[in-house]
Amino acid sequence: EVQLVESGGGLVQPGGSLRLSCAASGFSFKDAWMTWVRQAPGKGLEWVGRIKSKGSGGTTDYAAPVKGRLAISRDDSKNTLYLQINSLKTEDTAVYYCVWMTTAETPGYWGQGTLVTVSS
Amino acid sequence: QSALTQPASVSGSPGQSIAISCTGTSSDVGGYNSVSWLQHRPGKAPKLIISEVSKRPSGVSDRFSGSKSGNTASLTISGLQAEDEADYYCSSYTRSNTMVFGGGTQLTVL
């Protein structure tokens, strides 16, 4: 059974930093392209960024609004995906979902999400 | 990258069929056969119900079907059931090598 379990969310002050984790199981994580998607309160889903498998180059791509403040990384030895968010803004308040891309363009499996609240 | 356009809400009675549209541009929906549809119930993980425009993942009811014409994709749910009540999102690969989602459609089963 595929499982994606996010953690690391919480209340953070504007300007702060946070690292989210996603523990993956039930599939070959090292071969997987992984994506982060977020959903602000009352809003729709927003693509944040993606990391390819090391076999595909391990490169990252980010959405324009967050580029420069977010960094996606992975530890294949721990089957874990990470999202580092710096210089947090109130508009970063959202539930952050970890997604396994079952094809390059298909968001196949999703975690339950972790809530990040940016507020003073 | 602008979000894909979906109706904010649709509704139908049990047993009826409904369709949800998802309109983009030639740089996303119209340019690739990579439209997916997701079902999202409150407090749950989003669930993939259609991939690559019209493919149903294993275990997804055949009451769900997808199609595309030009820059608009559609999700049809036939034989509506109470359990279908949820938010539905479309997504597409884009020419910028990113992914874009629709704004979401709230389905109410009357």
Boltz contact constraints between the chains, C-beta under 6 A:
constraints:
  - contact:
      token1: [A, 44]
      token2: [B, 101]
      max_distance: 6.0
  - contact:
      token1: [A, 44]
      token2: [B, 103]
      max_distance: 6.0
  - contact:
      token1: [A, 44]
      token2: [B, 104]
      max_distance: 6.0
  - contact:
      token1: [A, 45]
      token2: [B, 89]
      max_distance: 6.0
  - contact:
      token1: [A, 45]
      token2: [B, 101]
      max_distance: 6.0
  - contact:
      token1: [A, 47]
      token2: [B, 99]
      max_distance: 6.0
  - contact:
      token1: [A, 61]
      token2: [B, 97]
      max_distance: 6.0
  - contact:
      token1: [A, 105]
      token2: [B, 34]
      max_distance: 6.0
  - contact:
      token1: [A, 105]
      token2: [B, 93]
      max_distance: 6.0
  - contact:
      token1: [A, 106]
      token2: [B, 36]
      max_distance: 6.0
  - contact:
      token1: [A, 106]
      token2: [B, 51]
      max_distance: 6.0
  - contact:
      token1: [A, 107]
      token2: [B, 36]
      max_distance: 6.0
  - contact:
      token1: [A, 108]
      token2: [B, 48]
      max_distance: 6.0
  - contact:
      token1: [A, 110]
      token2: [B, 45]
      max_distance: 6.0
  - contact:
      token1: [A, 110]
      token2: [B, 46]
      max_distance: 6.0
  - contact:
      token1: [A, 111]
      token2: [B, 45]
      max_distance: 6.0
  - contact:
      token1: [A, 112]
      token2: [B, 45]
      max_distance: 6.0
